[in-house]
Amino acid sequence: MIIGKEQIEQKEKLKSIRKELEDINNDYEKKKREEDEKRSNMRSSQIGGAMRAEKIRTYNFPQNRVTDHRIKKSWHNINSIMLGELDEIIDDVTQGIQLKMLENEQ
């Protein structure tokens, strides 16, 4: 009888351990789905829906102007920009996007 009782106790412990593992796995899967959804939403908001109104930048040669629509800023030196002088644009866009991110956090 002792062997039978020990076997029953071991089976009960095994059931308990399996239940705990199942709960842990369910919690993990739930958190993973939430993170995946959050990441997907973030990616969608960054990419947009490819609508014409969602364009990032406009190059207007007749007006000698480049406009970045994300930060609502224009530069009036399109020829030098096209020749690779991008430092000013890179700095302004980086700063503008960082400011937007800070505003979104608040």
Backbone hydrogen bonds, N-H to C=O, Kabsch-Sander energy under -0.5 kcal/mol:
donor,donor_aa,acceptor,acceptor_aa,energy
5,K,1,M,-2.3
6,E,2,I,-2.6
7,Q,3,I,-2.4
8,I,4,G,-2.2
9,E,5,K,-2.4
10,Q,6,E,-2.6
11,K,7,Q,-2.5
12,E,8,I,-2.3
13,K,9,E,-2.5
14,L,10,Q,-2.7
15,K,11,K,-2.5
16,S,12,E,-2.3
17,I,13,K,-2.7
18,R,14,L,-2.7
19,K,15,K,-2.4
20,E,16,S,-2.4
21,L,17,I,-2.7
22,E,18,R,-2.5
23,D,19,K,-2.6
24,I,20,E,-2.6
25,N,21,L,-2.7
26,N,22,E,-2.6
27,D,23,D,-2.6
28,Y,24,I,-2.6
29,E,25,N,-2.8
30,K,26,N,-2.4
31,K,27,D,-2.5
32,K,28,Y,-2.7
33,R,29,E,-2.5
34,E,30,K,-2.3
35,E,31,K,-2.5
36,D,32,K,-2.8
37,E,33,R,-2.6
38,K,34,E,-2.5
39,R,35,E,-2.8
40,S,36,D,-2.5
41,N,37,E,-2.6
42,M,38,K,-2.4
43,R,39,R,-2.5
44,S,40,S,-2.6
45,S,41,N,-2.3
46,Q,42,M,-1.6
47,I,43,R,-2.6
48,G,44,S,-2.8
54,E,51,M,-1.6
55,K,52,R,-1.3
58,T,67,T,-2.5
60,N,58,T,-0.6
60,N,65,R,-3.3
61,F,59,Y,-0.8
64,N,61,F,-1.4
65,R,60,N,-2.6
66,V,75,W,-2.6
67,T,58,T,-2.5
68,D,73,K,-2.9
69,H,56,I,-2.7
69,H,67,T,-0.7
70,R,56,I,-0.7
72,K,68,D,-0.8
73,K,68,D,-1.8
75,W,66,V,-2.8
81,I,77,N,-2.0
82,M,78,I,-2.7
83,L,79,N,-1.2
84,G,81,I,-1.7
85,E,80,S,-2.4
86,L,84,G,-1.7
90,I,86,L,-3.1
91,D,87,D,-2.6
92,D,88,E,-2.6
93,V,89,I,-3.1
94,T,90,I,-2.6
95,Q,91,D,-2.4
96,G,92,D,-2.6
97,I,93,V,-2.7
98,Q,94,T,-2.2
99,L,95,Q,-2.3
100,K,96,G,-2.1
101,M,97,I,-2.4
102,L,98,Q,-2.3
103,E,99,L,-2.3
104,N,100,K,-2.2
105,E,101,M,-1.5
106,Q,102,L,-1.1
